[in-house]
Amino acid sequence: MKKKIPIRLSLSMSFVLLFASCTTMKSSKENVSIVNPPLVSPTPSVIPQNNHKTPVNKDKDLKDILNKINEIEQQFLSQNCTEVLDKAKSLETYSKKINFSSLPPLTEAAIYICDARAGMDNPTRVQKAISVINSLPLRYPVIHEAWLHNTLADFYFALGDKQNALNEKKAARGLILAQQQDISSLNSQILQLNPSEQGIQPNNSGSPVTNESNPNNMNQDQIAISATQMLNNDSPEQAIALIDTIPMNQRSDNLKRIRSDSVNALVMNLRYKVRALFVRSSQQTGAARKDTLKQSEQILQGILKNYPEYSDMAAVQNNLKQVQRELAKP
């Protein structure tokens, strides 16, 4: 007797495979901008008004839906919203069987974001996109997170909410700045592999803030401003990495203070994670319990090793002793 696979599970499984395949597709990377995406022509909304669904029972229906999902995600990764909306419109056939909130996260984001971009004068469409982005369970690498913040800024601006638009633009700027550190690191690594290779610097043509493209070109006041933004955006590890581009004996008192605050914030985040793991271990038995406690132990040992300047290290040591006592129990 064949087992029926729920549509949600099938879509989730397919999403893993589809996302892996989509990320390898060839595209013109130079034409894809995080801050200045291509304009989208106004179109009627493709999102059905009725979100009620009934089970999909036919294999052919499932196959067609998965094919559409694949096409939507590929076009979205290429920032081709026109094709995304065309593909999404073709899903109307199944609007009574599935709703868009049951689609994989990347597909859902693609449809709502492109739908909003094609209807920026419609507050309802824009607000729906904001809700989807803010609740998106899919976490992108930081460079894509910057794009998400910038997209939110555009949508807030369309609603006349300049303060939230400004906050999201600043968040995007801080995240993009953090990525620029990688250029210096990659240049060094490339030179080690091939000393004759020339290093590539960020292209600053037309940019009003040329110093922010590379931490090596920034003064300490600029680094302090950017690091503070990262810390306020709950990215203390990025703030630490940026400040660490300045030798310890050359840092201003302000940079030292910001780094100390960033270390405290980062360690507190790690301790919250340990706390969650410790609570989980109390609900487990056997090997699973040991593995969870081991994870806690490793995180705490990492704090002791990597952040000895943390302001409440005694508490970390006490946490570690507590975890180790639990590990010693049979």
Salt bridges, closest charged atoms under 4 A:
ASP61 OD2 - LYS97 NZ 2.74
ASP64 OD2 - LYS60 NZ 3.05
GLU71 OE1 - LYS87 NZ 3.84
GLU83 OE1 - LYS87 NZ 3.97
GLU92 OE2 - LYS89 NZ 3.56
ASP115 OD2 - ARG125 NE 3.08
GLU145 OE2 - HIS149 NE2 3.85
ASP154 OD2 - ARG117 NH2 3.46
ASP154 OD1 - LYS169 NZ 3.26
GLU168 OE1 - HIS149 ND1 2.55
ASP244 OD1 - ARG251 NH2 3.05
ASP244 OD1 - ARG259 NE 2.74
ASP261 OD2 - ARG257 NH1 3.23
GLU297 OE1 - LYS294 NZ 3.31
GLU309 OE2 - ARG259 NH1 2.53
GLU326 OE1 - ARG289 NH2 2.86
GLU326 OE2 - LYS329 NZ 2.94
